[in-house]
Amino acid sequence: MTAVSLTDRKNAAISRGVAMTTQIYADRAENSEIWDKDGKRYIDFAAGIAVLNTGHRHPKVVAAVKEQLDRFTHTCHQVVPYENYVALAERLNDIVPGNFAKKTIFATTGAEAVENAVKIARAATGRSAIIAFSGGFHGRTFMGMALTGKVVPYKVGFGAMPGDVFHVPFPVELHGITVQNSLDMLEKLFKADVDPGRVAAIIVEPVQGEGGFYPAPTALMRALREICDKHGMLLIADEVQTGFARTGKMFAMQHHDVAPDLMTMAKSLAGGFPLSAVTGRAELMDAPGPGGLGGTYAGNPLSIAAAHAVLDVIAEEGLCERANLLGNRLKQRLAAIRDQVPEIVDIRGPGFMNAVEFQDVTTKLPSAAFAEKVRQKALEKGLILLTCGVYGNVIRFLAPITIQDEVFAEALDILEASILDVRAAA
């Protein structure tokens, strides 16, 4: 079966609303490599959009899931509970930032985690309004879309969003927005649009994911913590994409020494199996009544088993330290060609959550075209990349942190050659 015929079948059978970045149809995968149905090999720098920090089919994850598969696959924890669910909650309560008692719930997707965090915040505060940031991404459910600070493709055509959601600009000095600008706009929001006494929570990604891999400055995080404490709001950290060693620490909030009241997690939590979580202050997590939280598949036994293995692998293989090592090598390689590529306007990101941003050399405006050409050229050479950003002009790097040294070196060669090829053709 060729990729072309599979694409024809896909177009006939699946809604066009499900976009596809590539026309690669996976046949098998191992760690940082994927082979398609025609046997072509690719190096995976997308990792299922940050899901595979521990790589495709990590042996420890596979073994844990196989063992659980032989015991039971589903009971619904809310009907017949199981110890592994409890034990994983205990582990997250221990490692999530914050020197206070915590509790955890499990769901299935990142969007579900965000939805539940909003429910918990509203139940705990008795307030309804939520503040988010431009460029942020929080999911494709209606509340997730409302919180997300990017219209195309996430909101367009879907009508009115849920109310009582407000946005302020995210600080990106490259685009002329400082921390003080953001805080001034937040204060203006309180004066013009919403009483701070009606705000349940502020939600923020410590590093914006879909928005362009812009790290939140520590000054912003500390100011948000102070504002939330002053007005009785909750601070929600969306660590769906940043969590589990990606930024060089277990969680990105640890770069700021600021503890959120609630934290959402998903993606790499279970190494490729669907699982998300909300962990937060115990008294807040207990605000909803029994039955107000949960879901049929929430905390699926196979995913819970995988998550235990993921946490073991991160510790045993020193993935936080390795993320810093790999990220530094990647950023150094890009910096080495920056003088040859005037389109490169920024290279950034903590740990191994890195990005390169491009602009048009004539207009100095963001260049989505250059970024897309680099992505396509790299794909031709066997390297899978993802673009992101409000302007679509950023390439983000999300390779497994377990990537083999020789494969990583090969990927860097392909990346450099692809950028230089596009520059030469410009």
C-alpha positions, 0 to 999 in steps of 0.5 A: 500500500503506497503513501499516495493511495493511503492519502487518497483513502484518508481524504475520502474517510476522515474529516479535513478538520484533522490536519496532517503535517506530513504524508508519512504513514508510520509502520514502526518506530523505535526511540527517535526513529520512524519507518514508514509503510515504504520502509523509509527512515525518518528522524523524529523531531516532533515526538508526537508533539512533545508526547515522547520525551522518553522516546518511541517504545521505551523498553521500560514503558513497554514492559510496564504496559505488557505487565498491566495488560496481563492483569486488567485493562479497564475497570473505571477507577470511579467504579472499581479503583486500583492501587496504581492510580493512587500510587501515581497520584502520590508520586505527582503530589511529591514532585509537583512544585509547592511546599504544601499538601497536594492532591491529584486527579487524572483525565485523558487529554491535556484539554480535559486537564485544563477543563478540570482545572477551570472547574476546580478553580471556579468551585474553590473560589466561587468566581467565574472569570479566567484570564489567559494570554495571547498566543497561549494554547490550552486545547480544542474543547470549547473552554480550551478554545476560549482560553487559547490565544490564537484564532486560526485554525483553532477558533475559526468557524466555531461560533461564540466561545464561552464567556468570562474569559479574558486575554492579556498580551504575553511578554515577547520582547522580540515583538515589542511586548515587555513584562511591564507592558503585560502587567500594565494591560492586566491592570487595565483589564481590571479597570475596564473589563473585569473586577479582579474580585470576580476572577477565579484564576490566571492560566499561563504556560511557563513556555508557550507551546503552539504560541512559539516556544517563548519562555515566560520571564521569571519577573512575569511569574513572580508578578502573577503570583503576587497579583493572584495572592493579592486578589484571591485568584488562583495561578494555574500553570499549564505544563502539558507541553513543558512537563517531564524533563523537557525544559531541563527540570521536571517542570518548567515552573521550577525555573522560576521558584514560583509554585502554582496553585494548580498544575495541568499535565499530559503529553509526556506523562505516560510516554505515548499512552493517553493520560493527563492530570491536575495536581494542586493544593489539597483544599482546592482540589477537594472543592468540587463535590463527589462525582464532579470530577472524573471520566470513564477512561480517566486514569486508564490502567495501561496509561497509569502503568506507563506513567510510573515507568516514565517517571522511573526512566526520567530519574534513572537516565538523568533526562533533566540533565540530558535535556540541558546537554542536548538543548545546548548542543542544538542552540550552539549549532544554530548559532554557528550558522546565524551569520550565514542566515540573516533570516534567523532572528532568534534562537531560544528555549530552556533545556531541550524545548528549543526553537528558531524564529525566522523573519523576512530580511527585507520587511523584517516581518515574521516569515512563515514561508521561510520556516515552512521551506526549512521544514519541507527541505528537512523532511525530504532529507529524513528529518521531521520538524514542526512549525509553530507561532502566532505567525507560523514563523517558528520551528520548534524542536521536540526530539525525544530526550533519549535520542541516541548521540549518533542520531542526534548528530545526524539530525543536526547535520540535516537541520543545518543543511536544510536551513542553508539550502533554503537560504541559498535558494532565497 
